[in-house]
Amino acid sequence: MTKTMAFDEAALLDTPAQRAAYLQDILDTGNEELIAHAMGVVLRAEGMSAVAEAADISRANLYKSFDHGRNPGFLTVQKTLRAAGLALRVEPIRPKDPA
């Protein structure tokens, strides 16, 4: 029987630029559940303990906030992104071309 190891995307996100690009791609989907999951991945890649300390949020609450199916509040998202060295940006959406 072949054993497999669990896959964790966080292991592939070595730099702030990689984490930002990954999260931006997920944000572009508009899928709230997927976005919360991706935030957790990015925070694990940065180091959950360090992010929790910098954001002044307990590590356990941070894990809970970004657990599958959760919907973290905007202030939690903002604080944790900043603590991870990232920020949200806003840009206009291009109108769809008339068909």
C-alpha positions in Angstrom: 0.0 0.0 0.0 1.3 3.4 -1.0 1.4 6.1 1.7 0.8 9.7 0.6 1.6 12.8 2.5 -0.9 15.7 3.0 -0.3 18.6 0.6 0.0 22.0 2.1 0.1 25.0 -0.3 1.9 27.0 2.4 5.1 25.1 1.8 5.3 26.5 -1.7 4.9 30.1 -0.7 8.4 31.1 0.3 8.4 34.8 -0.4 6.0 37.8 0.3 5.6 38.2 -3.5 4.5 34.6 -3.9 2.1 34.9 -1.0 0.6 38.1 -2.5 0.2 36.6 -5.9 -1.4 33.5 -4.6 -3.8 35.5 -2.5 -4.6 37.9 -5.3 -5.5 35.0 -7.6 -7.9 33.6 -5.0 -9.4 37.0 -4.3 -10.1 37.4 -8.0 -12.4 34.3 -7.8 -14.8 36.1 -5.4 -15.4 32.8 -3.6 -15.5 33.8 0.1 -14.9 30.3 1.5 -11.9 29.9 -0.8 -10.6 33.3 0.2 -10.7 32.5 3.9 -8.9 29.2 3.2 -6.2 31.0 1.2 -5.8 33.6 4.0 -5.1 30.7 6.3 -2.6 29.2 3.9 -0.8 32.6 3.5 -0.7 33.1 7.3 0.8 29.6 7.8 3.4 30.3 5.1 4.3 33.5 7.0 4.3 31.7 10.4 1.1 31.6 12.3 2.7 32.4 15.7 4.6 35.4 14.4 1.4 36.7 12.7 -0.7 36.2 15.8 1.8 38.0 17.9 2.1 40.9 15.5 -1.7 41.2 15.0 -2.3 40.9 18.8 -4.6 37.9 18.2 -4.2 34.5 20.0 -2.8 31.8 17.8 -5.8 29.6 18.5 -8.3 32.3 17.4 -6.3 33.0 14.3 -6.5 29.3 13.3 -10.2 29.3 14.0 -10.8 32.6 12.1 -9.4 31.1 8.9 -10.6 27.5 9.3 -12.6 25.9 6.5 -16.1 27.4 6.2 -15.4 30.3 8.5 -16.0 33.9 7.7 -13.5 36.2 9.4 -14.4 39.8 10.1 -12.8 42.6 8.0 -10.7 43.9 10.9 -9.3 40.4 11.5 -8.4 40.2 7.8 -6.9 43.6 7.8 -4.8 43.1 11.0 -3.5 39.7 10.0 -2.6 40.8 6.4 -0.7 43.7 7.8 1.0 41.5 10.4 2.0 39.2 7.5 3.5 42.1 5.5 0.6 42.3 3.0 -2.1 44.8 2.3 -5.4 44.9 0.4 -5.6 47.1 -2.7 -8.6 48.3 -4.6 -8.9 48.8 -8.3 -11.7 49.5 -10.7 -13.4 46.5 -12.3 -13.4 46.7 -16.1 -16.9 46.8 -17.5 -17.9 43.8 -19.6 -17.8 44.3 -23.3 -21.3 44.4 -24.8 -21.9 41.2 -26.8 
